[in-house]
Amino acid sequence: MKVYVPRDAAARALGADAVAAAVVREAALRGMAVTLVRNGSRGMVWLEPLVEVEAGGERRAFGPATAADVGAILDGTSAKALGPVDDLPWLRRQTRLTFARVGVIDPLSLDDYAAHGGLAGLRRALDMTPAALVQEVTDSGLRGRGGAGFPTGIKWKTVAGAPGPQKYIVCNADEGDSGTFADRMLMEGDPFTLIEGMAIAGHAVGATKGYIYIRSEYPDAIAVMTEAARIWVAARVSPGFDAAIRVGAGAYVCGEETALLNSLEGKRGVVRAKPPLPALEGFLGRPTVVNNVISLATVPVILARGAAHYRDFGLGRSRGTIPLQIAGNVQFGGLFEAAFGLSLSQIVNDIGGGTATGRPVKAVQVGGPLGAYFPVAKFDTPFGYEEYDKQGGLIGHAGIVVFDDSVDMLAQARFAMEFCAIESCGKCTPCRIGAVRGVETIDRIAAGDATAIPLLTDLCDTMKDGSLCALGGFTPFPVMSALTHFPDDFARHRKAAE
């Protein structure tokens, strides 16, 4: 009998380690031959710790489990039984491509990885010319999954054509947006697919060295990725390419690629002016591919199944699947991988089950702390890069944070502006000074000064047009969307002051 207990950080925070220890203890008491596997999370956070028992070729789910439940789970008498894992509605409705193995395999077993389709993409890639490989990724329609959605194939083509004695692949795993956890879950649950994607990228552009830059707040992901990289190199899976782990110091701005490169070089994490682009002069001044975790982890799927297969999912210019991270005041929070095109109404009300409080949904922030707040009136917007851009929003990392009707949107606007003021690297005047003045201006509005509203609008325009990086440039999105879509919240403060 095999018993799976997640080692995912969210599951551990909810008691998974105690459950795992209880499995070992209870199996010994019963004289049962049990193999314990610490897998990744299936993404159903409300069911964590989710225990899976494999017997007779079928995995059955139990959760949310506690250490006290383990005896009944092993005996087959538990009231926490949920049935076959593959039949759970949350999983059955998904299109799992990038996350197909997360929660299924032992994250640190290379044999398990290969048995579930791993390395197929790398094998095919090594039989292709670099030019053909770049074209395959381009044809798939894959775009960056960490921010602006820049086409991955174009970035690779630029690096491939750039002269240089050394080229690099850098994975941006500095997942700092609130309400996002896909990078962490992937690294903790299927680390080899990230390294495989980096090795494929290396073959495509002529890079022999890769770095995975992980935020220091992810100790579990750091531990898993460090061990996975060691196993990969020791097994000589991709001779001529290896990946090393580097840990950031927790600065939000280092999620911006040039600030990340500065940090990786041991410098202060501040943004660089462009040009030159990192694709031409990146890490140590050499041509560098900088891609997000999900972008690189998706590459093996594309190579294994073909560009056309991946491109068949999605809508418009948003091809393939996107890992939706549903969080905030929501009944069923977690990770849900689906093709682009779902509406916010489907994501929040159908998949997420509405608010956890049972109150009406008031707003949803998409794209992290710099994303716009969408009112219910915009819930029919299809989930796609261009579709959200037309509505004054951005998909970003696809973090979705839900708020009920008790939230004060002026307070949320202030949070976004204060976040920028605290996290600004200080490189750009509009961001460094504008964010501080922005907080003060919002405080004036909160005190009832309606004359400060036009000042806030002008200030946001200045930040948007004058900042070098996304931090200062995108902060106006949540502030102005709160002001535009929820004017009553701002008017309420004025009336209270009167």
Buried (B, 14 or more C-beta within 10 A) or exposed (E): EBBBBBBBBBBBEBBBBBBBBBBBEBBEEEEEEBEBBBBBBBBBBBBBBBBBBBEEEEBBBBBBBBBEBBBBBBEEEBEBBBEEBEEBEBBEEBBBBBBBBBBBBBBBBBEBBBEBBBBBBBEBBBEBEBEEBBBBBBBBBBBBBBBEBBBBBEBBBBBBBBEBEBBBBBBBBBBBBBBBBBBBBBBBBBBBBBBBBBBBBBBBBBBBBBBBBBBEBBEBBBBBBBBBBEBBBEEEBBEEBBBEBBBBEEBBBBBBBBBBBBBBEEEEBBBBEEEEBBBBBBBEEBBBBBBBBBBBBBBBBBBBBBBEBBBBBBBEBBBBBBBBBBBBBBBBBBBBBBBBBBBBBBBBBEBBBBBBEEBEBBBBBBBBBBBBBBBBEBBEBBBBBBBBEEBBBBBBBBBBBBBBEEBBBBEBBBBBBBBBBEBBBEBBEBBBBBBBBBBBBBBBBBEBBBEBBEBBBEBBEBBBEBBBBBBBBBBBBBBBBBBEBBEEBBBBBBEEEE
